[in-house]
Amino acid sequence: RSPYKVLGGKSRSKQESYCSSDPEPYFNRWKLRFSPPHSNCTSTGKYLFFKHIRKAGGTTLRSYFNDVFLYHGKPRGMKEYGRSRRRPSEPDAVYFVEQEFSTMDYKCPIIDPRWNNSLRIITLRHPIERHISEFFFSGPGQHFPIHRDQLYVNQTYTKELSEFLEENVPAWMERDGGKEGMVGKFNMLFGRFYVDNFQLRALAGCSSRECLEEKNFTDENILKYIQNFHPSVKSYATPVPKCTNFIQVQRTTNLLEMCSKMQKDDCSNGCDGPCFYPSVAWGEMKTKDIERAFEALKAYDVVLLMETFDEEDQSAWLSDVMGVPRDADFALSKRDAKNSVVEKSNKREKTHFYRDLFEILAPEVLSRVEDENKLEIMFFDRAVEINNIKTCQWERDVK
């Protein structure tokens, strides 16, 4: 068993006592969710909704979902994008939408009618590991790569890396584009820069006047903008196919076409899909935001952890939900990680590589990153618990 099955606070055997059955079976939820006579399936679109948390295995999952669509005979390549520009939505279509750069309104599962007609998948990662991975992937760290054959062996290299981290990580955390630069942004909130409590902000967005006033955002222009796209006002009954995601299969990393990057043509709010209406996650995060994000997280069908998602039980769980064979060539347990900055050689490195590195080379910087993201760490502990409970429910289903 993965260490995260223990770090969640309860062993699997103890979880059995509160592992209640989900009212909807996990096995082949793809078919249950997307095949008639699912309620409302003719009045709103049907979506595979992937909440892509940056540097948490999202590119690997995107590639996996492409294979799932191909397995079910519903390709999502750029050829289909060209067709979608010329014809309306189809009654049996399943649309892929990936939310990476926007925050999600924590009330979306309750107020957005598209949520119930979607399969909802998310993968999370320990906050410190995710933040530092971002630093090395798109921040200053990309200019000082980690060489495993030199680390701790070559004293000059190791000392230079230590000095580099002590100087550049704090500067990266402080530079413009992070905290202060977030205010006023919606669909491009999470770019390639540091944002504290990143995963918490991604799921604890506000769209109601009450919540926004609580966070001291009372600008009437902002409130009006949010209201114009809110599901209580705007109808999302008919999908706009070309504003959903299509995958550039010719790219080895399975990049998406530009709808998710906020194009201004017919896709005025980014992608057309659940939770793509504007919500706010600016300002100071508080403990109440943990509860908000936790409520949103519980509504997902599958909550994966990057540290464990390639293990046999997690891979089998996702395969069952997606209605594909567990031993398929594209199974999650058989995939190589994409966009990985450092190859991890054992379970300890998969869960603690960057924390162990900073504990030795830059302990004061590690303490600062932990302090600024303590709420996100608390939220991640709750996410581990949700992953364990949902996995337990699935195991009961398939017994």
N, C-alpha and C positions, 0 to 999 in steps of 0.2 A: 504493500500500500504506500502511496505517496506520503511524504511528511505532511503535506497540506491536509490530509485526511485526519491528522492528529492536531495540527496547529489551529484548526478551527475551534478548538476548545472542548470537543467531545469525541470519543472514539465512535467508530461506526456502530458497535454493539449498543452503546448508550443511546445513539440516535434512533434506534429502532422504536424506542418508547414514544417518540413524538413524530415518527415518520408516517403521517397520515396519507391515505391514498388520494392521488389527484383525481378529480371527477372525470377527466378526459384521459384515456389511455395514452401512454407514450408511444406505443408501437405504431409505426406508420402514421404519425400525425400529419404528414404531408397529404396523404389521401383523405384522412378525416377532415382536415381543415379546408382542402381545396376542391373536393369533389361534391357535387350536388347530392343531397339537398341541404347542404350546410346553410344555416339561416343567414339571410341577407347577402348570400354570395352573388346574387344577381344585381344588387343595388349598389355595391361598392366594389372596388378592385380587390384582387387577392394578391397578397404580397409575401415574399420572403424578406423580412426586415432584419438587417444585420446592423447592430450598433457596433461600429468599428472604433475601438479604443486604440489610439496610436501606440505603436511599439508594444502591442500585446497579442501578437500573432495574427493580426488582421489580414495581412496579405496572404498568409497561408490559408486562412479560412475562405477568403475571396476565391482563391484558386480551387479550393474544395467545392464551394457552391457552384462554380462553373461546371464542374464535373457532375454534380447532382442534377443540374438542369439538363445536361446532355443525356444523362441516364433516363430521365423521365420524358425525353423527347421534346423538351422545351428550351432550345438553345437561346443563349443571351449574348450572341456575338454581334459585331458591328453590322453584319448583313441584316440582322433582324432590326437593328436600329434604323437602317435605311428604309425598311418596309414600314416601320411604325410611323415614320414621318408622313406617309401617304394614306394611312387608313386608321380608323378609330379603334378603340379598345375591343378586344375579342372576349366573348363570354367565358372561354375556357383558359384564358391566359393567366399565368402566374408571373408577377412582376418582381424583379429584384431591386431593392432599394437599400443603399448602404449609407448610414449616417456617421460621418467621421468628423466633420469640422463644425457641427452644430451641437448645441446643448439640447437635451430632451426635457420637455416639460414633465415634471414628475406626475402630473395628473393625466398625461396622455392616455394611459391604458383605460381610464374611466371616461374621458370626454371625446376621444377621437374614434368615430365609428369604424375606421379602417383597422384599428388594432385587433378587433375580434376576428377579422378575416385574414389575419397574418400569422405566419410562423415567425416567432421572435427569438433571435439568437444574439448572445453577447459573450465576449470573452474579456476577462480582466487579468490584471497582473499586479504583483506586489508593488505598491507605489514607488518605493525607492529604486527597485530594479527597473521600473518603467521610466522614471525620470532620468536616471543616469544612462539608460540605453538611448533615450532621445538625445541626450547631450553628445554621445559618441556618434549617433547616426546623422543628425542634422545640425548639431551645435558645434562649438569650437573643437569638441573631441574628435570630429572627423579628420582633423588635421594632425592628430597625434594618435594613430591607431594602436591598439593593444596587440603586441606581438607575444604570443604565449611562449615561444621559444627563448625570449629575452627576459620576460618578467621574472623577477626574483633571482635570475641567473646572472644577468649582466647588471652589475651594480650601478654603472653609469646610466644605463637606460632606465632602470627602476627609479633612481633618484630624480632624473629629469621628468619622468611621468608623475611622480609625487609632487614636484614643484609646479608642474603644469596644472594638475588638478586643484591644488590649493589656490592658485591664482585665477584660473579661468572658470571654475564652476560657480563661485560667488558672483563673478562679473556677469556670467550668463543668466543667473537668477535675478539679477538687478536691472538688466538692460531694458530699455524701452521696448514695448511690444508685448510685454508680459502683463503684469497686474494692471498698470495704468492704461495700457493700450487695449485692454479688453472692452472697456466701457464704450457702448454704442455699437458694438459688433454683434451680429446674430449668426449668420450662416458661415462666418469665417472666424469664429471665436477661437478654435483650437488650431493654430498654425504650427509652424516649425520653430517654436520658441518655448521658453519655460512658462508654465502656468501652474501656480500652486494648487494643491488639492484637485488635480486635473480630473480624475475619474469621478470624484464627488460632484464637481461642477457639471460633468457630462450628463448626469442623471438627476440633478436636483434643480432643474430650471423652473422658473416661475412664469406664469402667463396671466394670472388673475390680478386684479387691481389690489386686492387685500394683501397678497404675497409680495407684490412689488412695493407697496407702501411700507410694508414691514422692513423691506431692504432699503428704504429711503430713495426709491426711484419713482419720482412722481412727475417727471417730464411728460406733459400732455401729448407731445408729438410722438414720444416713444409708446405711450399707452395707446394712442390712436393707431399707430402702425401695427402693434401686436393685435389689437382688436380686429383690424381689417382682415387678418388671416386666421382668426381663431375659429375652431370647429363649431362653436356656438353660433357663429355668424355666417361663415363661409361654408358652402356645400362642397364636399369632396366625393360626391357619389360616383362620378365618372372619371376614371384615371386618364391621365395624359400620357400615353405610352412612351413617347419620345422623351418625356421628363422623368422616366425611371431609368435604372442603371443598365448599361450594356457593357460587356467586357471585351476589351481589345485582346482577343485570344492570340494574336500574333506576337504579343509581348510576353516574354518569359515570366514577368512578374504579374501578369493579368491585371494591368491597369484598367481603370474605368474611363469611359468617355466623359466629357466635361460637365455633364449635368450636375454632378455632385460638387463641382467647383464653382457653382453659382453663376451660371450664364444668364444673360439678361433677355433672351428672346421670349419664348413662351413659358419658360420655366422661371417665373419671377421670384419664386420662393425656393430656388434650388431644385431638389428632386420632388416629384409628386409621390407621396407615400406617407405612412403613419408618422406622426410626430415631427413633420418637417415645417410646421408652422412656428413662428418666432416665439422664443422664450428667453428669459434672462438668467444668467448665472454669474453676474458680475459682483464685485464688492466682497465684503468679508463673509467667509463661510462660518456657520455656527453649528452647534450640535443638532439643532432642529433639522438642518439640511441632511444630516445622516439618515434620519428617519424618513425624510422625503425621498431620498435616493433609494433607500431600502425598500420602500413601498413600490417604487417603479421597478426595481430589480426583481422582486418576487413575481411580477406579472410576465416575465419572460418565460418562454417554453424551456429554453436551455441556457444555463449560466455556466460557462466554462472558465477555467483558469489556465492561463498560458503555461504555467509550471507543470500542469498535469494533463493537458488536453490530448497529448499523443499516447497516453497510457491506454491499455486494452479496454478497460471498463468505460472510460470516457469516449473513446472512439466508437465502441459498440453502441453506447447510449445515443450519440449523435446519428449514427447510421440508422438505428431503429426509428428515431424521430423522422428522419428524412426519407424513410421508406426505401433504403438502398441496402444491398448485402453488406454484412459486417466485414466480409473478406474481400470486398471490392479492391481493385488495384489502387483506387484513389482514396481508400480509407484514411482517416486522420492518423492512425497509428503507423501508416506506411509512408507518410509524407516527410520530406525534408523541410526544415524551417526556411522561410524566405525572408530576405532582408535582415538576416541575423548579423549583428556586428561582431560577436564573438561566439565561436562554436563551443558549446558546453559539453563536457565529457562525462559527467556523472550527475546524479540527482541533486547533490548538494550544490553544484554549480548552476543547475537549472533554477534553483530556488533562491540562492544567496550569492551569486557570483560578484555582483557589484558591491553589495554590503560588505562582503569579506575583503574585497580589494580595498575599499575605502577605510575599513577598520585598521588596515595596515599602513596605507599610504597617505590617507588624509582624514584622520578620525574627527577633527574639528569640523571639517566640511560635512562629513556624514551627519554629525549631530545637528548641524544647521538645517540640512535637507529634511531630516526626520522631524525637527521642531516645526518647520513651516508646513509640513504635510501630515501632522499628527491626526487631523480629522479624517483625512483620506485613508490613513493606515487603520483607523478604527472602523471605517466603512468597509475596507477590504476584509477585515476579520469577519464582518457580518456576511460578506459575499462568499467567503469560504464555507460558512455555515449553510447558506442557501444552496451552494453547489453540492454539499454533502446530503442535504435533505432531498433535493430533487433527484440525485443519483439513487438514493435509497428508494424513493417512490418508483423510479423506473425499474429497479431490480425486483420490486414486488410485482410490478406489472408483468414482467416476462417470466416469472417463476411458473 
